[in-house]
Amino acid sequence: MEEKVLELYGNETYAVNEAIDRIVVGIYEMKREYKASSFLFTGIGSGVGTTTVALGIAIALSEAGWNTLFVDCDFRKGNEFKRISAPAGMDLATYLTEDNVKESDIICNTTYENLSYIASGERYNTPVRLLCSEKMEALCDDFKSSYDFVIYDLPSISIVNDAKVLIPSVDRYVLVGGINISTKKQIFDAKLALVDYANKNGGIIANRMDKYQYRKNVKDYNYFEEKNLRKTVRRRRKFKSTPKNFNLTQNDIDLLTQNKNGTKEGENR
């Protein structure tokens, strides 16, 4: 049997990793509070970067030590249009259409120790018929019991309804929109299409945000970058701000301990 190890590369950009970590925190909270472990990612419109976001999250979860599986369920694109593909016959479409393929045959190891990957395979003309099959439903149940996290990547819900077929088999779905790409109508249509599964809504991710927009929304996002910390240290050395022999008066203490309502701490209104 051919060794199945796929080379995956994470993003090394500080701001991108920080943004992914913010999403990972939300996913971890849903696991801790609601026992959610399987997440479906689908886009709002085309070209919003759903696969990049979902894979980045899967990599982050695996690096945190969680046994993670990434499942590519986009049967509408052939391998020539994908960055990652498995050896011939070792993919999800083959497993769902042939009887002599085992589940273990389609699970590929990756360059990340705790991350496994299942490729969708060659383009399939009627993908919904694969996704709503009894075999796919059983597969989702097996994954949930075998992995800490399962990340499913599906085509945009505002273009095709593939994601809607698989949502009943997962714990949460997450919508991915693109700044200046996804329209208000697409967002409305996506929410409307999934209104029956509102209890499984894991949130909306705003992707394709440029650096200016990210800086505007997340102030001091790069404060902890080494170059900025060095600037802070140099600034601190240049401007000594620690006062010496400074005694607080009672009036100063009253001002410092006053809350927003004008009441001192420990004092009832």
C-alpha positions in Angstrom: 0.0 0.0 0.0 1.3 3.4 -1.0 2.3 5.6 2.0 -0.3 8.4 2.4 1.5 11.5 3.7 0.3 14.9 2.4 2.4 18.0 2.8 0.5 20.8 4.4 1.9 24.3 5.1 0.5 26.6 7.7 0.5 30.4 7.4 3.5 32.2 8.9 2.0 35.7 8.9 1.6 36.9 12.5 -1.7 38.7 11.8 -3.3 35.8 10.0 -2.3 33.4 12.8 -3.7 35.7 15.4 -7.0 35.9 13.5 -7.1 32.1 13.2 -6.4 31.8 16.9 -9.4 34.0 17.7 -11.6 31.5 15.8 -9.9 28.6 17.5 -10.8 30.0 20.9 -14.4 30.2 19.9 -14.4 26.6 18.6 -12.7 25.4 21.8 -15.4 27.2 23.9 -18.1 25.4 21.9 -16.4 22.1 22.6 -16.1 22.8 26.3 -19.6 24.2 26.8 -21.6 22.2 24.3 -19.4 19.1 23.6 -19.2 20.2 19.9 -16.5 18.4 18.0 -17.5 18.4 14.4 -17.6 21.6 12.4 -18.8 22.3 8.9 -17.4 25.3 7.0 -19.3 26.7 4.0 -18.9 30.0 2.2 -21.2 32.9 1.4 -20.4 33.5 -2.2 -17.5 32.3 -4.3 -13.8 33.0 -3.7 -14.2 33.9 0.0 -11.4 31.5 1.1 -13.4 28.9 3.0 -10.9 26.1 2.4 -8.0 28.3 3.5 -9.8 29.3 6.7 -11.0 25.8 7.6 -7.6 24.2 6.9 -5.8 26.9 9.0 -8.1 26.1 11.9 -7.6 22.3 11.5 -3.8 22.9 11.6 -4.1 25.1 14.7 -6.2 22.5 16.5 -3.7 19.7 15.7 -0.8 21.8 16.9 -2.7 22.3 20.2 -2.5 18.5 20.6 -6.0 17.6 19.5 -6.5 14.6 17.2 -8.0 16.4 14.2 -9.4 15.2 10.9 -10.0 17.5 7.9 -12.5 16.3 5.3 -12.7 17.8 1.9 -16.3 17.4 0.7 -16.1 19.6 -2.3 -16.9 17.2 -5.1 -17.6 20.0 -7.6 -13.9 20.7 -8.3 -11.5 18.3 -9.9 -8.1 17.7 -8.5 -6.5 20.0 -11.1 -8.3 22.9 -9.4 -7.1 22.0 -5.9 -3.9 22.5 -4.0 -4.1 19.2 -2.1 -5.1 15.9 -3.5 -4.6 12.3 -2.4 -3.2 9.4 -4.5 -5.7 7.9 -7.0 -8.4 5.8 -5.3 -7.6 7.0 -1.8 -10.4 9.6 -1.6 -13.9 10.2 -0.3 -15.6 9.8 -3.6 -14.0 6.4 -4.3 -15.0 5.2 -0.8 -18.7 6.3 -1.3 -19.0 4.8 -4.8 -17.1 1.5 -4.5 -17.6 -1.4 -2.1 -14.0 -2.7 -1.9 -12.5 0.5 -0.3 -12.1 0.6 3.4 -12.4 3.7 5.6 -8.7 3.5 6.6 -7.7 3.5 2.9 -8.8 7.1 2.4 -7.4 8.7 5.6 -4.0 10.3 4.8 -1.4 11.3 7.3 0.0 14.9 6.9 3.2 16.7 7.9 1.4 17.7 11.1 1.5 15.0 13.7 -2.1 15.2 14.9 -3.7 16.1 11.6 -5.3 13.6 9.2 -6.7 14.5 5.8 -9.4 13.1 3.5 -9.4 14.4 -0.1 -12.6 14.6 -2.0 -11.3 13.0 -5.2 -12.1 13.6 -8.8 -15.1 15.8 -9.8 -18.4 14.1 -9.3 -21.5 15.3 -11.3 -24.1 14.6 -8.6 -22.4 15.3 -5.3 -25.6 15.7 -3.3 -26.3 12.0 -3.9 -22.9 11.1 -2.3 -23.4 13.4 0.7 -26.9 12.2 1.6 -26.0 8.5 1.3 -26.3 6.2 4.2 -22.6 5.4 3.8 -21.7 9.1 4.3 -23.9 9.3 7.4 -22.2 6.3 9.0 -18.8 7.7 8.1 -19.6 11.0 10.0 -20.7 9.0 13.1 -17.4 7.1 13.0 -15.3 10.2 12.7 -17.1 11.9 15.6 -16.2 8.9 17.9 -12.6 8.6 16.6 -11.3 12.2 16.6 -11.3 15.2 19.0 -12.2 17.5 16.1 -13.5 17.0 12.6 -13.5 19.8 10.2 -15.6 19.5 7.0 -15.0 21.8 4.0 -18.0 22.3 1.7 -18.9 24.6 -1.3 -20.7 27.9 -0.7 -24.2 27.5 0.6 -25.3 30.6 -1.4 -24.4 28.7 -4.6 -25.3 25.1 -4.0 -27.0 23.2 -1.2 -24.4 20.5 -0.5 -23.7 21.9 2.9 -27.3 21.7 3.9 -27.3 18.0 3.3 -24.4 17.4 5.8 -25.4 19.8 8.6 -27.6 17.3 10.4 -24.5 15.1 10.8 -22.3 17.8 12.4 -22.4 19.7 15.7 -22.0 23.2 14.3 -21.7 25.0 11.0 -19.7 28.1 10.4 -20.3 30.6 7.5 -17.3 32.2 5.8 -17.9 35.6 4.1 -15.5 37.8 2.1 -15.1 41.5 2.8 -16.2 43.4 -0.3 -17.0 40.0 -1.9 -20.1 38.6 -0.1 -23.2 40.7 -0.7 -26.0 41.5 1.8 -28.4 39.4 -0.3 -26.0 36.4 -0.2 -25.7 36.7 3.6 -29.5 36.9 3.9 -30.0 34.0 1.6 -27.5 31.9 3.4 -29.1 32.5 6.8 -32.6 31.8 5.3 -31.4 28.5 3.8 -30.2 27.4 7.2 -33.0 28.8 9.3 -34.0 25.3 10.3 -30.6 24.7 11.8 -30.3 27.9 13.8 -29.3 25.9 16.9 -26.2 24.7 15.1 -25.0 28.1 14.0 -21.4 28.5 15.1 -21.0 32.0 13.7 -19.9 34.0 10.7 -16.2 34.6 9.8 -15.3 37.8 7.9 -12.4 36.8 5.6 -10.4 38.6 2.9 -9.9 41.6 5.2 -6.9 43.7 4.2 -4.4 44.9 6.8 -5.9 48.4 7.1 -9.3 47.0 7.9 -7.9 44.5 10.4 -5.9 47.2 12.1 -9.1 49.3 12.3 -11.1 46.5 13.9 -8.4 45.0 16.1 -6.4 47.8 17.7 -2.8 47.0 18.6 -3.2 43.5 17.0 0.6 43.4 16.4 1.6 44.7 19.8 3.3 41.4 20.8 5.4 41.1 17.6 9.1 41.1 18.6 9.9 44.3 16.6 7.2 46.2 18.4 8.1 44.9 21.8 11.7 46.1 21.2 10.4 49.5 20.3 8.4 49.6 23.5 11.5 48.7 25.5 13.6 51.4 23.8 10.8 54.0 24.4 10.6 53.0 28.1 14.3 53.4 28.5 14.3 56.8 26.9 11.3 58.1 28.9 11.5 57.1 32.5 7.9 57.4 33.8 8.1 55.8 37.2 7.6 58.5 39.8 9.8 58.5 42.9 8.7 59.2 46.5 5.1 59.7 45.4 2.6 59.6 48.2 -1.1 59.1 47.5 -3.5 61.4 49.3 -6.9 60.2 50.5 -8.5 62.2 47.7 -6.3 60.4 45.2 -7.3 57.0 46.6 -11.0 58.1 46.5 -10.7 59.0 42.8 -8.9 55.7 41.9 -11.4 53.5 43.7 -14.4 55.2 42.2 -16.4 53.1 39.8 -18.4 54.3 36.7 -21.5 55.0 38.9 -19.6 57.3 41.1 -19.7 54.9 44.0 -16.5 53.8 45.9 -15.7 50.1 45.9 -17.3 48.3 48.8 -19.9 51.1 49.3 -23.6 50.6 48.6 -25.5 53.2 46.7 
